[in-house]
Amino acid sequence: MKFSIDTKFTTESIDVGEFAQRVEELGFESLWVPEHPVIPAYPSVGPGGVVGALIPEGMSQNVDQFTALTVAATATSTLRLGTGVCLVPEHHPIDLAKRIATLDLYSNGRFSLGVGAGWSPEESAAMGGNFARRWGQTREAIHAMKALWTEDEPEFHGEFYDFPPLLFNPKPIQKPYPPILLGGSSKNVFNRIATWADGWYSTNVTPEEVEAGRIEMDRLYVENDRDPATIDITLFRASPEPEAVKAFQAVGVDRFTFAVDSYVDSDPFTRLEEVAHMVGL
């Protein structure tokens, strides 16, 4: 079982490099950073697309996740670095592929791409996304990025994106490209993972749901001539609870990612030490 930390960074946070160094020193496997490029001033829905749900304080203050992860990369040597998650349809795939490949280069192959499609129609529209078709747009963007990462003269002709043969560098250190983990719990998530991703970044699920999801992914991987043993299941939880960790480990969770605030006034180093102790690091 691997254990990792998920946190957002804002202007009220401690130094990103110092935080990442402490995460690595304590024995955590990875650090994951979320994103929201913008937050609508008058949202129609809150997190998860729930009408009336409040926007968490500080969400609109997030720094750019790739810049934060690059700072973390330069301050560490073994810590994996992930997006938890990157809202792919809110980026152009050429620009996003360049940023990912560059981070993978400077981290010496330590990057993982956690993928989401977003829950805010207003945010998606502001960033040029097609909210109603966001997962179709996400799939197409991933295919375009794979071409950019693996082909000598990549080109792509799709519904959302179209570009002629290009000279694109750098290529990622990891071959053929960094691991791609899909967030979400919709009925289509497992088919998406089996056909164009590498694992599941799950939240708010029970051990029974993980077990059923693993069985379904195993079946779909076999149908798509892929090895089920390569599936990566990452579970995000707010805090470590030893009995829950054991239950999820028993049903095939590979990585637990715990939320720890990075704010100066939240004493993040003490909290990191507490979490490390609770999970036996």
C-alpha positions in Angstrom: 0.0 0.0 0.0 1.3 3.5 -1.0 0.3 6.6 1.0 0.3 10.1 -0.4 -0.8 13.6 0.4 -3.3 15.9 -1.5 -3.2 19.6 -0.8 -4.0 22.9 -2.5 -1.5 25.8 -2.4 -2.6 29.5 -2.2 -0.9 32.7 -1.1 -1.7 31.7 2.5 0.3 28.4 2.2 3.8 27.6 3.4 6.6 27.2 0.9 5.7 24.6 -1.7 9.3 23.2 -1.8 9.5 22.9 2.0 6.1 21.2 2.1 7.1 18.7 -0.6 10.4 18.0 1.1 8.7 17.1 4.3 6.2 14.9 2.6 9.1 13.0 1.0 11.2 12.8 4.2 8.2 11.3 6.1 8.0 8.5 3.6 4.9 9.4 1.6 5.0 8.1 -2.0 3.5 11.1 -3.8 2.0 14.6 -3.6 -1.2 15.5 -5.5 -2.3 19.1 -6.2 -5.8 20.0 -7.4 -6.9 22.8 -9.7 -9.6 25.3 -10.5 -8.3 27.9 -13.0 -11.3 30.1 -12.1 -14.3 30.0 -9.9 -17.6 31.6 -11.0 -18.7 34.5 -8.8 -22.3 33.4 -9.1 -22.2 29.6 -9.6 -25.3 27.6 -10.6 -24.0 24.5 -8.8 -21.4 23.7 -6.2 -18.8 20.9 -5.9 -20.0 17.7 -7.6 -22.6 19.6 -9.5 -24.9 19.8 -6.5 -27.3 22.7 -6.6 -27.0 24.8 -3.5 -23.7 23.3 -2.4 -21.3 25.9 -1.0 -18.0 26.6 -2.7 -15.2 25.7 -0.2 -13.4 28.7 1.2 -10.1 29.2 -0.6 -11.0 27.3 -3.7 -10.8 30.4 -5.8 -7.3 31.1 -4.4 -5.6 28.0 -5.9 -2.2 28.6 -7.6 -1.5 26.9 -10.9 -1.0 23.2 -10.2 1.7 22.6 -12.7 3.8 25.5 -11.4 3.4 24.2 -7.8 4.3 20.7 -8.9 7.4 21.9 -10.7 8.6 23.7 -7.6 7.9 20.4 -5.7 9.9 18.5 -8.3 13.0 20.7 -7.9 12.9 20.3 -4.1 12.6 16.5 -4.0 14.2 13.4 -5.7 11.9 10.4 -5.2 8.5 11.8 -4.5 5.9 11.2 -7.3 3.9 14.2 -8.3 0.3 14.2 -9.5 -2.7 16.3 -10.5 -5.6 15.6 -8.3 -7.2 16.3 -10.7 -6.4 18.3 -13.8 -9.6 19.6 -15.5 -8.4 18.5 -19.0 -11.3 20.0 -21.1 -10.4 23.4 -19.7 -7.0 23.3 -21.4 -5.8 23.1 -25.0 -4.2 19.6 -25.5 -1.1 21.0 -27.2 -0.3 23.4 -24.4 -1.2 20.8 -21.7 0.9 18.1 -23.4 3.9 20.5 -23.4 3.5 21.3 -19.7 3.1 17.7 -18.7 6.1 16.5 -20.8 8.2 19.3 -19.4 7.3 18.5 -15.8 7.9 14.8 -16.5 11.4 15.8 -17.8 12.3 18.0 -14.9 11.1 15.5 -12.4 12.9 12.6 -14.1 9.8 10.7 -14.8 7.9 11.2 -11.5 4.6 12.6 -12.8 1.1 11.1 -12.8 -1.9 12.7 -14.6 -5.1 12.6 -12.5 -7.9 13.6 -14.9 -11.3 15.2 -14.2 -13.8 16.9 -16.5 -15.2 19.5 -14.0 -18.5 20.1 -12.3 -19.0 23.9 -13.0 -20.8 24.9 -16.3 -19.6 28.5 -15.8 -16.0 27.6 -15.2 -16.0 25.3 -18.2 -17.5 27.9 -20.5 -15.0 30.6 -19.3 -12.1 28.2 -20.1 -13.4 27.2 -23.5 -14.8 23.8 -22.6 -18.0 22.2 -23.8 -19.6 21.3 -20.5 -22.4 19.2 -22.0 -19.8 17.1 -23.9 -17.0 17.4 -21.4 -16.1 13.7 -21.2 -16.1 13.4 -24.9 -13.9 16.4 -25.1 -11.6 15.0 -22.4 -11.2 11.7 -24.3 -10.3 13.5 -27.5 -7.8 15.7 -25.7 -6.1 12.6 -24.2 -5.9 11.0 -27.6 -4.4 14.2 -29.0 -1.8 14.4 -26.2 -0.9 10.7 -26.7 -0.1 11.5 -30.3 2.0 14.5 -29.3 3.9 12.4 -26.8 4.6 9.4 -28.9 4.8 10.3 -32.6 7.7 12.0 -34.5 5.3 14.3 -36.5 2.0 14.1 -34.6 -1.2 15.3 -36.2 -4.8 15.1 -35.0 -8.1 15.6 -36.6 -11.1 15.3 -34.3 -14.4 17.0 -33.4 -13.0 19.3 -30.8 -9.3 19.6 -31.8 -7.5 19.6 -35.1 -3.9 20.2 -36.0 -1.5 19.4 -38.9 1.8 17.4 -38.6 3.9 19.1 -35.9 7.3 19.0 -34.5 6.7 18.5 -30.7 9.2 18.2 -27.9 10.2 17.3 -25.3 8.7 13.9 -25.1 7.9 12.5 -21.6 10.6 10.6 -19.8 8.1 7.9 -18.9 7.3 5.7 -21.9 5.0 5.8 -23.7 3.7 8.6 -21.4 2.9 9.3 -17.7 0.2 7.2 -16.0 -3.4 8.5 -16.6 -5.9 8.1 -13.8 -9.5 9.0 -14.3 -11.6 10.6 -11.6 -15.3 10.1 -11.2 -17.9 7.5 -10.3 -20.3 7.6 -13.3 -21.4 4.4 -15.0 -19.0 5.0 -17.8 -15.8 5.6 -15.8 -14.6 1.9 -15.9 -15.1 1.6 -19.7 -13.2 4.9 -20.1 -10.4 3.6 -17.9 -10.2 0.3 -19.8 -10.1 1.9 -23.2 -7.9 5.0 -22.8 -6.5 5.4 -19.3 -4.5 3.5 -16.7 -6.3 3.7 -13.4 -9.0 5.1 -11.2 -8.7 8.2 -8.9 -11.8 7.6 -6.7 -13.5 9.6 -4.0 -16.5 9.1 -1.7 -16.7 5.3 -2.4 -17.2 2.3 -0.1 -15.0 -0.8 0.0 -17.9 -2.7 -1.6 -18.0 -0.2 -4.5 -14.2 -0.4 -5.0 -14.5 -4.2 -5.0 -17.3 -4.1 -7.6 -15.4 -1.6 -9.7 -12.2 -3.7 -9.7 -14.2 -6.7 -10.9 -15.7 -4.6 -13.7 -12.3 -3.1 -14.7 -10.7 -6.5 -14.7 -13.4 -7.8 -17.1 -13.1 -4.7 -19.4 -9.3 -4.8 -19.4 -9.4 -8.4 -20.7 -11.9 -7.5 -23.3 -9.6 -4.8 -24.5 -6.5 -7.1 -24.5 -4.9 -5.3 -21.5 -3.4 -6.7 -18.4 -5.7 -6.2 -15.3 -2.6 -6.3 -13.1 -1.6 -2.9 -14.4 -4.7 -1.1 -13.1 -3.9 1.6 -10.6 -6.6 2.4 -8.0 -6.0 5.6 -6.0 -8.4 6.6 -3.3 -8.8 10.1 -1.9 -10.0 10.4 1.7 -10.0 13.4 4.0 -8.3 11.7 6.9 -6.6 8.3 7.7 -8.7 5.8 9.7 -6.7 2.6 10.3 -9.7 0.2 9.9 -10.8 1.9 6.7 -7.3 1.7 5.3 -7.3 -2.1 6.0 -10.8 -2.5 4.4 -9.8 -0.7 1.2 -6.5 -2.4 1.0 -8.3 -5.8 1.1 -10.3 -4.9 -2.0 -7.4 -3.7 -4.1 -6.7 0.0 -3.5 -3.1 0.7 -4.4 -2.7 4.2 -3.0 -4.4 6.2 -0.3 -4.2 10.0 -0.7 -5.0 12.1 2.4 -5.9 15.8 2.5 -3.6 18.0 4.6 -3.9 21.8 4.5 -0.9 23.7 3.5 -1.9 27.0 5.2 0.6 28.6 7.5 -1.8 28.8 10.4 -2.9 25.2 10.1 0.5 23.8 11.3 0.9 21.5 8.3 4.1 19.9 9.3 2.6 18.6 12.6 -0.4 17.3 10.7 1.8 15.6 8.1 3.7 13.8 11.0 0.3 12.8 12.6 -0.9 11.2 9.3 2.5 9.5 8.8 2.3 8.0 12.3 -1.4 6.9 11.8 -0.5 4.9 8.6 2.7 3.5 10.0 5.3 5.4 8.0 
